[in-house]
Amino acid sequence: MATIHQIPIVVHDKTLTANQVPTGVDIILTAHAYCFVQKQARDKARLGAVGYHPSLLPKYKGKHAVKDAFDNGDKIVGGSLYQLDDGWDTGAVLAQSSVTVDSGDTLAILWRDKLAPLGLDLFEQFLNSHLTV
């Protein structure tokens, strides 16, 4: 969607610094990212930085959240939209939604068919309520 609207997408590895954030950015979005967004970078975006994490935070922080929930046999899992801060998956939760883990679900199905689309829905709801065209 971003490319259709000619919105630049920047992908970074371990750390996003302020000098890597273009001037005039409204918001920084991350999805189950392993990239640390420095405070100066978050401050440069008008609405800060918001992340999607595939768990019902504060439960299952970290990069193995989906696998941990699946391996523990959780029947209800979900995703959280949260304000990025200086911790890992520790910022204020802005929105959450849940899905049911069905008996035939695999880890791949859970992520691809349920949690990834859930994250897109949460981002869409947040952006629709915070950004004006």
N, C-alpha and C positions, 0 to 999 in steps of 0.2 A: 504494500500500500504506500509506503514511504517513497518508493521509486516512481510510482505513478504520479505522485504529487511533487516530484522533484525535491524531496526532503533528503538532505545528505545523511548517510548512515556511516558511522565510524565504529570500527571494531578494534578493541584493544586487548592486550594480553593480561598483564598482572596489575597495572595501576593506571588510572586515568587522572592526569594532572590538569590544572587550570589552563596551561598553555596549549593543551590539546582540545579544549572546548572552544568552538568558534564564538565570536561575539554575537549577541542577539539570540542565543539559544533559549527556548522557552522551558524545556524540560529534558532531563537525562533519564532514559529508561533502560533498565537492565532486566534480563530474564534468566533466572537460575544461573547467574554469572559468577565466575570465579575471579572477577576483576575488582580491585579496591578503588573506589571513587573518592579521591581526596576531598577534604572539606572545601578547599579553595575552588575545586572544580564544581562541587555541588552548589556553592554560593554563586558561581558565575551564571548558572541557569536560573531564569526568572522564577520558576516553580520548584527549583531544587532537583533532587534525584529520587526516583521512585523505582523500586524493584519488585519483581514477581518471584516468589519462592514457592515451590510445589509442596507445601505442607501447611497445616493449620498452626502457624507460629503461635506460641513459642516452641511447640513440639517439633521435633526433627529438624534442627538447624543443620546447616552444612550441605556438602555436595552429594551426600548419599541419602538425602531425605526420602526420596521415593522408594528406594530399595529398602531402607530401614522400616518404613511403614508397611511395605509389602511383606517383608520377611517376618515382621511381628504379627502378621495376620489382621491388621486393622481393616475393618469393614467400611469405615467412613474415613476418607482422606480428603484433602482439599488443597487450596492454594491461598496465599496471602499476598496482598499488595501492601508494601510498607515503605516508609520514608527511609532512605539510606542515611546511615550515620557512621560513626567511626568504628563500629563493631561489625561482626559478621552475622547478618540476619537478626539484628537486634533493634532496629528502628521502630518507631511508632507504626502500628498496624493501621492501615487506612481502609482496607476492605478484605473480607474473606468470603469464600464460598466452598461448598463441599460437594463431593460426589461419592457414590456407593461403589465399593469394590465387589464386583460380581464373581461368582464361583469360577467362571471360565476365563477371567481376566489373567493376563500375563503381565509381567513388569512392563514390557513394551507396549501392550495395549493400554495399560493404565496411564502411562506417560503420554503416548502419542494421541490416543483417542479421547482421553478425559482431562488430564491435567494440563497439557499444553493448550488445548482450546479454552479451558477455563481461564488460564492466564491471559489469553487474548481478550476474552470477554471482560475480565476485570480491568485490563488496560483501557479498553474501549469505553467502559462506563466511567472510569476516572477521567479520561481525556475529554469525553463529552461534557462532563460537569465542570471542568476546570479551564478548558481552552475555548476561545471563540474564534471563529474563522473570519 
